[in-house]
Amino acid sequence: MEEVHKAILKDVFGESSDSEDEEKLKDDSSKGRGIWKPISEINGLWLCTHFLSPDKQSSLLSSIDEGHNVKKPSYLLPLGAYDVIDGWRWGSQVGIVPRDVLNEGWFTQASHNQAMRFGDLPAWATELSNSIREVVHYSDYAFESMNTAACDKDKENCPFPSHLLWREPLFNQLITNIYQPGEGICAHVDLMRFEDGIAIVSLESSCVMHFSRAEVQVCDTNEVPNKDGELRLKIPVYLEPGSLILMWGEARYQWKHEINRKLGFQVWQGKEIDQKRRTSLTLRRLCQSE
């Protein structure tokens, strides 16, 4: 397994002549980028702030929004037709980009607010996946444990278990959503057609994502009843532009997540968030067919 890890790192980061090069890469990767925080109330939920620098965010948005020489999406259907895919959306229409569209200019019309990709990801999404692997591998939490089974045994100190981090490909499905102020997504658990281990990258506007137990059916409220009938707060997570959130295990299967951007719900530390356009990138891996 150790040789597999080295081969993947070599493929992603290039040739390294000795251990000093790897140490330098570790230092360059962990300093000034990627501050990990476990969400203590939910096992398997980790937030990485400052994952992407402002320059990286701008470059990524340019890759997504670039509109020259773009084929028109093959499928453009009303919102309701794809409610089943990822919970419920407040938006107008959904654009599904076919696999043969290699140009990254997906959103050339105002009515296009969602694009999906299955299988081979665009170059910028592959690079993003490599960055996720890098920031986990060289984090203060996971670096020592990546060479042992400690990460899997001590899940409270592990942003992403090794069996997920070193799978190939790390992700092979991408969904890009553009949310205008007031638009969000209702509470849901991602479909079981996707494996464990989901990454979400936030761009442009800050927001609060709320988590609630999967067995509870609620929306448009910040409180949910527990099994004893008592009210408890949903778990709020503040997502800044350039942040990364990882969900695995309990967080992926036993907790719903939602973003309610209606008036009065986007509040952090007692202040209403000034909502702007928000772009969300979700990376997942399809379950292998038997």
C-alpha positions in Angstrom: 0.0 0.0 0.0 2.9 2.4 0.8 4.2 1.9 -2.8 0.8 2.7 -4.2 0.7 5.9 -2.2 4.2 6.9 -3.4 3.2 6.2 -7.0 0.1 8.4 -6.7 2.1 11.2 -5.2 4.7 11.0 -7.9 2.0 11.1 -10.6 0.4 14.2 -8.9 3.4 16.1 -7.7 6.2 15.0 -10.1 9.5 13.3 -9.6 11.2 13.7 -6.2 14.9 13.0 -5.8 15.0 12.5 -2.1 13.1 12.8 1.2 14.1 16.5 1.5 12.0 17.3 -1.6 9.0 15.6 0.0 9.5 17.5 3.2 9.7 20.8 1.3 6.5 19.9 -0.5 4.8 19.2 2.8 5.9 22.5 4.2 4.8 24.4 1.1 1.4 22.6 1.1 0.6 23.1 4.7 1.9 26.6 5.5 -0.6 29.3 4.8 -3.2 27.1 3.1 -5.6 24.7 4.5 -6.7 25.1 8.2 -8.6 22.0 9.3 -11.4 21.9 11.8 -13.4 18.8 12.7 -17.1 19.5 13.3 -17.2 17.9 16.7 -21.0 17.2 16.8 -20.9 15.1 13.6 -18.4 12.2 13.0 -16.9 12.3 9.6 -17.5 16.0 8.9 -14.4 18.2 8.4 -14.0 21.8 7.3 -10.9 23.1 5.6 -10.8 26.9 5.5 -8.3 28.7 3.2 -8.2 25.7 1.0 -8.0 27.8 -2.1 -6.3 31.2 -2.3 -8.1 34.1 -3.9 -6.0 33.7 -7.0 -6.9 30.0 -7.2 -10.6 30.8 -6.7 -10.5 33.4 -9.6 -8.7 30.9 -11.9 -11.2 28.2 -11.1 -14.2 30.5 -11.7 -12.7 31.5 -15.0 -12.3 27.9 -16.1 -16.0 27.3 -15.2 -17.4 30.5 -16.8 -15.2 30.7 -19.9 -17.6 30.9 -22.8 -15.8 30.9 -26.1 -16.3 28.0 -28.6 -18.9 26.3 -26.4 -21.3 23.6 -27.6 -24.8 24.1 -26.4 -25.7 21.5 -23.7 -27.6 18.5 -25.2 -30.1 18.4 -22.5 -32.0 21.3 -20.9 -35.1 20.4 -18.9 -37.3 22.1 -16.3 -36.1 22.0 -12.7 -38.6 19.4 -11.6 -37.2 16.7 -13.8 -34.0 16.5 -11.8 -35.3 17.0 -8.2 -34.5 13.3 -7.5 -30.8 13.8 -8.2 -29.8 16.0 -5.3 -32.7 17.0 -3.1 -34.7 20.1 -4.1 -33.4 23.2 -5.8 -34.8 26.7 -5.9 -33.9 27.8 -9.4 -35.1 28.0 -12.9 -33.6 25.4 -15.2 -31.0 22.7 -15.2 -28.3 22.2 -17.8 -26.8 18.7 -18.1 -23.5 18.8 -20.0 -22.7 15.7 -22.1 -19.4 14.0 -21.6 -18.1 15.1 -25.1 -18.2 18.7 -24.1 -14.5 19.2 -23.1 -14.6 23.0 -23.0 -15.2 24.3 -19.5 -17.6 27.1 -20.6 -20.8 25.6 -19.2 -22.8 28.6 -18.1 -23.3 30.8 -21.1 -27.0 31.5 -20.6 -28.6 33.0 -17.5 -31.1 30.0 -17.3 -28.2 27.5 -16.8 -27.5 27.1 -13.1 -26.4 23.4 -12.9 -24.0 21.2 -14.8 -23.0 17.6 -14.2 -20.1 15.5 -15.4 -19.8 11.7 -15.2 -16.6 9.7 -15.8 -13.7 11.7 -17.1 -13.6 15.0 -15.4 -12.4 18.3 -17.0 -8.8 19.2 -16.4 -9.6 21.8 -13.8 -11.7 19.4 -11.8 -8.9 16.7 -11.9 -6.5 19.3 -10.6 -9.0 20.3 -7.9 -9.2 16.6 -6.8 -5.4 16.4 -6.7 -5.4 19.5 -4.4 -7.9 17.9 -2.1 -5.7 14.8 -1.8 -2.7 17.0 -1.2 -4.2 19.2 1.5 -5.4 16.1 3.4 -2.2 14.1 3.0 0.0 17.0 4.2 -2.3 18.2 6.9 -1.2 18.4 10.5 -3.9 15.9 11.4 -3.3 13.2 8.7 0.4 13.4 7.6 1.8 10.9 10.1 -1.2 8.6 10.0 -1.3 8.3 6.2 1.5 5.7 6.4 -0.2 3.6 9.0 -3.7 2.4 9.9 -3.8 5.1 12.7 -6.1 7.3 10.7 -8.8 4.6 10.4 -8.5 3.8 14.1 -8.5 7.4 15.3 -11.3 8.8 13.2 -11.6 12.0 15.3 -8.2 13.0 14.1 -8.6 12.0 10.4 -10.1 14.4 7.8 -10.4 11.6 5.2 -9.7 7.8 5.8 -6.8 6.3 3.8 -9.0 3.8 2.0 -10.9 6.8 0.5 -8.0 9.1 0.1 -6.0 6.7 -2.0 -8.7 5.2 -4.2 -8.4 5.8 -7.9 -9.9 7.9 -9.2 -10.5 9.9 -6.1 -13.7 11.3 -7.7 -15.4 10.6 -11.0 -18.5 12.7 -10.8 -18.9 16.5 -10.6 -21.8 18.7 -10.1 -21.5 22.5 -10.4 -24.3 24.7 -9.1 -24.7 28.5 -9.3 -27.0 30.0 -6.7 -28.3 33.5 -6.9 -29.2 35.4 -3.6 -32.1 33.6 -2.0 -31.6 30.3 -3.8 -30.5 27.3 -1.9 -31.0 23.5 -1.5 -33.3 21.8 1.0 -32.2 19.1 3.4 -31.1 15.8 1.8 -28.7 12.9 1.9 -26.8 12.3 -1.4 -28.1 9.3 -3.3 -26.7 5.8 -2.6 -25.5 5.6 -6.2 -22.4 7.5 -4.9 -19.7 6.0 -2.7 -18.6 7.2 0.7 -16.5 10.3 0.7 -17.9 13.6 -0.7 -16.2 16.9 -1.2 -17.8 20.3 -1.5 -15.9 23.5 -2.5 -17.5 26.9 -2.0 -16.8 29.9 -4.2 -17.9 33.6 -4.4 -20.3 34.0 -1.5 -20.2 32.9 2.1 -23.1 30.8 3.4 -24.2 28.7 6.4 -24.8 25.0 5.7 -27.0 23.3 8.3 -26.9 19.6 9.2 -29.7 17.6 10.8 -30.2 13.9 11.5 -31.4 12.0 8.4 -34.4 10.5 10.1 -35.9 13.9 10.8 -38.0 15.5 8.0 -37.8 19.3 8.4 -37.3 22.4 6.3 -37.5 26.1 6.9 -36.7 25.9 10.5 -33.5 26.0 12.6 -34.8 23.5 15.2 -35.5 19.8 15.0 -37.0 17.4 17.5 -34.8 14.6 18.9 -36.0 11.1 19.7 -37.3 12.3 23.1 -39.4 15.0 21.5 -37.1 17.8 22.7 -36.0 20.6 20.4 -32.3 20.8 19.5 -30.6 23.1 17.1 -29.4 22.1 13.7 -25.6 22.1 13.4 -24.5 25.2 11.4 -21.3 25.2 9.4 -19.9 28.5 8.0 -18.6 28.1 4.5 -16.3 30.9 3.3 -15.3 31.3 -0.3 -12.4 29.0 -1.0 -13.3 26.6 1.8 -13.6 22.8 1.5 -15.9 20.5 3.4 -15.4 16.7 3.5 -18.2 14.3 4.4 -17.7 10.6 5.1 -19.1 7.8 7.3 -21.8 9.1 9.6 -21.7 12.6 8.1 -22.3 11.2 4.6 -25.0 8.6 5.3 -26.7 9.7 8.6 -26.9 13.4 8.3 -28.8 15.6 5.9 -27.3 18.9 4.7 -29.0 22.0 3.4 -28.5 25.6 2.6 -31.5 27.8 3.3 -30.8 31.3 1.8 -34.2 32.7 2.5 -34.4 35.9 4.6 -33.5 35.3 8.2 -31.8 31.9 7.8 -28.3 33.0 6.7 -27.1 34.3 10.0 -23.6 33.8 11.5 -22.4 35.1 14.8 -25.6 37.2 15.1 -25.2 38.9 11.7 -27.1 38.4 8.5 -24.8 37.3 5.7 -24.7 39.7 2.7 -25.7 37.2 0.0 -24.2 37.3 -3.4 -24.0 34.8 -6.2 -22.5 31.5 -4.9 -20.9 28.7 -6.9 -20.7 25.2 -5.4 -18.5 22.3 -6.7 -19.4 18.9 -5.4 -17.1 16.0 -6.2 -18.2 12.4 -5.7 -17.4 8.9 -6.8 -20.0 6.6 -8.5 -20.6 3.2 -7.1 -19.0 0.5 -9.2 -21.5 -1.7 -11.0 -21.1 -5.4 -10.1 
